[in-house]
Amino acid sequence: MKVRDDAAYRAFVRALASTEATRIKEVRTRPLRVGGRTELVLFVGEGDRAHPRLVARMPAAKDPAPPVFRFDPEPTPTDPASLRAAVSAHREANARVLAAADLPRGQAPAGGEHFWRNSIRGQRHAAYFAAVRKAFARWVARGRFAGRVAGLRVLRELEDASFLGATAFDDVDSGTYHSYGKDAPFVHYLEAILAALPVDGTRAMACLSAASQESVRRQREQAQAHLDAIMRSKYAFASIIDERDIETTVGGLLIDRETRQIVSVDSESDVADPQYELLRIDPAATHPEAGAWIHRDGDGDLRLADGRAVRVDDGIVRSAALDLEDLTFLRAPGDKRLRSGIPLDWNDDGVVAGGTLDWVAWAGHCDVKAVMECIGLVLDDGPRVSEFRSDTGRTQVFDRTLLLELAASVIELGSEYESIDGTDEGDAGESSFGGARNDARPDVLVFAPAKGRRSVRWPDEGGPTALRVRKLTFADGEKADLEAVFSRWLPDVRAVDFVANPRHVRTIDDDRVQIDVTGGVLEADAEFAELDGRGNLTVRTRRIALDLRPGARGPTDGWFPLGSTVVDAAERRITRIFYDPKGPALVRRDEWAERDGRRWTVRVSADVRRTALSRRRTCGLAREARRDDPAMYQALLDAALRAGRPICADTDAEAPVWNGMVTRLQVALERDNQAARVQLWRIDLTARFGAAVLRYMVRRDAEGEPVAYCPVPGKRGEQWPDFLWSELPDVASKAKIDGRWMVNRTMAERGAVTIDPDRSVEGGFYVHDDHIKNVYEILFCALSEYRWTIVHDGKRYGFDNRRAWADACARCKAAARKLTFAG
């Protein structure tokens, strides 16, 4: 079908010529202000064109009346004690100005009132102590101050204490949580975009120029790939996933990405290694539904795509095998076609596990929500973007719910980039992380090898995900307090001091504290993959004992079982791991299940693989620390308290990840041991999903610089924050990182952009980002005054008032009615 190139068509093309329309392309690089604190740019003019690149910056607030501080007390301090008194008194006299309490509230930008005041407060404190240090240096140079080093310590301690008390942050809540379990992981806006696009073979597509038609086709392909990627690994209507009942727990029909047809599980395949296929009735068959796509339901009966039962002889059923990467889901919560008992390895770990995947309950997008709230991208004025397409003649309204999904999906794409040849990678944006993140990782046994320096670990990389020591007796007979023994320091809160833990060896993997358990005895819960006489492969946890004393003898051929892991689920093959005290050695032995008719037999390999260990039987035990080194948090706390920057926190150390924006910090200096140069601090954090407490001691050197931090156990029920973090995203379809053009990793992996090698452009490749460009332009309109838009021949036009937009829509409709088509 083609549109006739006549006067009517030319009038249609010029339909917006004399209207109040603003071409969004001409204004989309304009910086936008969100949340009263963040400068947001959505398109950046790099290289050959302005391409979609969301860049968030949070510059310091401008002080409308910056004070000039002069510190010239009378009499001049001559020793540390008089210096402390003089600074404390002078600071108290200037407390109102230092707190920026002298500034009228009306001067603060809407939505960013706390950031504005906190930022100015931090700048004023920095300027104040710069003036104090300048005066101090002058006194020292003139020989009027005795004890320069002790004086520096006084100034550092006083500056650190400047932010005692409460600091509140702008508490803006997006009002939603982009969780897998709430039908809200950025899918609805993609469905709306796809539904609005013209379709090949229609008049709507025919009235577009050839270039616009190609762009629409790419946009549809990219948006569909984006949606499919989310549905395949991020969407779950319920808060659980059962890999042996995938459709009903995901809330979607398992389909083939290319044909969009419902997929069947090969009836001859194994539930542990399912094979997938597309089924169709032979188009040449003498059957009333010849050529129709069909699928097996949960009982194995054949059905048409709409769910109606159909009888078909096996001889006229055509099948095509599919790989796992060919599959995705069609969102369909509550659909009667959802089939029970459909298996799929949803988390790509090589096993179709029985039971539910517990981690799905928390694996939402709290991090995305937290970033949006920190930068103020919450669309709290309730924007609506009304978008009319002159080709289809239909209007799509993006309300706040859809726009929040859209914005969240952009942030979720991330700021990681890679070169198209795979030789380089990089990050953009600003990101800061404090803490080591509680990933609920297993305890680790660390053995010294007989040869070489590299330690031997169990569980190793890719091994079981569960090992938890429940009891431990050291070689000297002491029974371990498992809540306290995994610590670098031993605190004495009453004395406000701390000493080194003699059992501490080192810290590995950022936050796993290793202690020496050579010659000890321990009990642990360990994970075992098991095979039974019916060929079933299950994973369960059971209690084990491990005796590391000389002369010990284990229960299995003298060996102590440590766990077992799946090698190949399809072949029913596992590997068991043992500790042999006679070697000593780690021993690996394979087992597998063989099928003989309806019976299964579990075979045990006669061969074993041994890893010789040191005869000194040196063994360490490492556990993920519940309380990380407080030094890891200081940069984020400084950003929040001294610069006023909003930060995020995981306030539940028990859950692997559960974090949100910090809304309040309460800082207290509880006690001070001047003789030992140790202070006891307490910081109460209030965040979106809960509260936490950092309580720790800090030891200073002679000049007051912190040299060691010791976590202090809290009161019963108090949570230690798992980590603090902040992020200013930089999410582009492509970006120049360290002088080299790279493509956004997640966009490329999901197919949300397509890449063509092109030696004629800088970087040697061209990124087709029609879908992402469309998404970014919609977001630009939502955050600007152009909330009424028209897409005309693939170009977006904006209006700042509804009446002008409605008149322009009417003109487009009138011009479209006069078009004629051929073919």
C-alpha positions, 0 to 999 in steps of 0.5 A: 500500500502506498499513499498518492503523492498529490496535493492532499499528501503535500498538504498533510505533510505541511499540516503543522507548518503554521501552528504553535508547534515546537520541534522537540529535536530543537529543544531536547538538549536543554537542561531540566531542573528536577527535585529542586536540586538536580540538573538533568540533561536527556540529549547530548550533542556529542559526535555526529548528532545529539543522542539520548544520554540522561546525565544527572548532576547535583551541583552545590547550592548557591549561597545567596549571602555567603558570610565572611568569617574572621577568627581573631579571638581575644586573648589569642589561644596559646595551647590546645585547651584554650583553642578548644574553648575559643573555637567552641565559643566563637562557633556558638556565637555564629551558630545561626549563620553556620546552620544557614538558619538566617536564610529565608525559606522562600529562597529555596527551590521547591522540592529541594528545600533541605538540599539547598540549606544542607548544601549551604550549611556544609559550604559555610562550615568548610569556609569557617574552619578554613578561616580558623586554620588560617589563624591557627597557622599564623599563631604557630608561625609566630611562635604564639601557640605551643603544641601544634600537633595537639592543636591540629587534633583539636581542630579536626575533632571540632570540625567532625563534631560540627554536624552533631544533631539531626539532618533531614533530607528532602523526603520525596517518595515516588509512591510506587515500588518497581518490584517483580512481584507487583506487576510493575517492572516497567512493562506497561509503558512498553506495551503502550508504546508498541500498541501506538506504533503503526503496523506494516501494510496499513494506511498509517504506515503508508503515509510515512516517508520511507525513512520514517517507516524504517525508523518505526520498524526499528523502534518496534523491533527494539521496544519488543526486544526490550520488553521481552528481556524484562519479561524473560528475567525480571517479571513475576506477577506473584512474589515467588518463582517455581521453576517447575511451574513457571507460567502460573508463578510468572503470570505469563505464557511461555512464547517464542520471541520470533513468532510470538506463539505459545511454546510447548515442552517436548513430551519426551524430554526430562523435567530436569532438562526440558526441551522446547518446541513450536507446534503447528498443524500441517498447512497442507493437511485436510484439517479444519484448522490446517496451518494453525499454531497449537500447543500442549496444555498442562495435561499434555492435550493440544490447544489452539492459540486462543485456548480451545481444545483441538484434536489432531493426529500426530502425523500432521503435527509439525514441530520446530525445536527451540533453544532457551534463548528463543523464549520469553513470556507474554504477560497474562496474569489470570489468563485461563491459558496459563499452564501448570507444571511447565518447567524452565530454568528461570535464573539460568543456573543450569538446574530446574529446581523444585520449590520456590526461588526465595530470592525473587521476593526481594529482587525488585528495583529498590535501587532504581526507586532510591536513585529516582528519589535522591535526584528528585525524579518522582514526577510529583506534580502528576504530569500527563503527556498526551501524544497524538500520532497523525499517522494512526489518528490515535492519542496515547496518554502517558499518565504519571504511573506510566511515566514513572515506569518509563523513567525507572526503566531508563535508570535501570539500564545503568551506566556501564558501557563496552566497546563493540569489539569486546576489548574495553569497558567503562563506567559513566556517571557518579557512583559511591559505595560504602560498606560491603553489601550483605549478599547472604553468602556462605561461610568459607573454609580456607585451606592452605595448599601443599604447594603454591601460595593460593589458598583452597576454598570451600565452597568455591566459585560456582559451588553450593550457596549454603554453608553456615557454621553453627558451633565452633570449638578452637584447638585450645578448647575455647568455644567460640562466640559466633556473634563476636569472634568474626571481628578485627577488633575487640571493643571495650565500650565501658573504657571507650577503647579497643584492641586487636582480635588475636584470632583474626587473620585477614579480611577477604572479599571486602567483608569476609573476616577470616579467623584461624580454626586449625585443629578445631571442631565445628558443626555446620549446615551445608548444602547437598545436591542429592540423587534418589532411586527415582532419578530425582535431583534435589538440593537440601541442607543438612548438618555436618561435623568437621574435626580438624584435630590430628588423628580425626576420622570422618564418617565416610571412609574416614572422610568428612563430607563438606557438601555436593554440587550439580555438575550436569542436571541433564545427565543427573551428575553431581560431585561430592566434596570431602575433607580427608584428615589423613592427607590431609586433602580435599577429595572430589568424587562424582555420582550419577544416575543411570536409567534402565527402563523405569528404574534408576540406579545411582552410580559412584565413581571409583576414581577421586580427585585429590587436592593435597593440603598443607600437613600443618593442617592450616585452616581458616574460616571466613564469614561475611561480617554483619558489621563492616569496617565503619571506615567504609561508610565515611565518604558517604556520610561526609557527602550527606552531612558536609555537602548535603547530598542525598544518599541511600542505605540498605537498612536491613543487614539480614536481607540480601538487599533492601535499600532506599533513600535516607531521609534523616541522619542523627549524629551523636558523640557519646563518649570521648577517651582523650587519653587513648584518643578514642571516641564513641560515635552513634549515627541513627539512619532513617531510610525509606524501608527502615532504620539502622544504627552505626555505633562505633569507636574511632581511634585518632593519631596525634594530629586527630586523623582517624586511623582505626574504626571498631564497630560496637554491638548495638542494642537488641533489635538494632540493625547495622546498615548493610551499606550506604551508596549514592548515584548520579546516573549517566545512561546513554545509548552510546558514550565516549568513555576515556576517549573511546566510543562505547555502547550501553551494555544493558541496551545492547544485551537486551536489543534495545539498540541495534549496532551497525559497523560503519567506518565512516563515523567516529568510533567505527560503528553506528548505534540505531537508538530509535526506541531509546530516543523515543523514550527519552523524548517522552520523558523530556516532554513530561519534565518540560512544558511540552506535555501535549505532543504530536508525532508527525512523519516520525518527528515529535512536536510539542505544545505548551497549551492544550488548546493549540495542541487540540487545534493542531490535532484537528488539522492533522486529522482533516488533512489525513481524511483527504489522503488517497492510497493505491495498492 
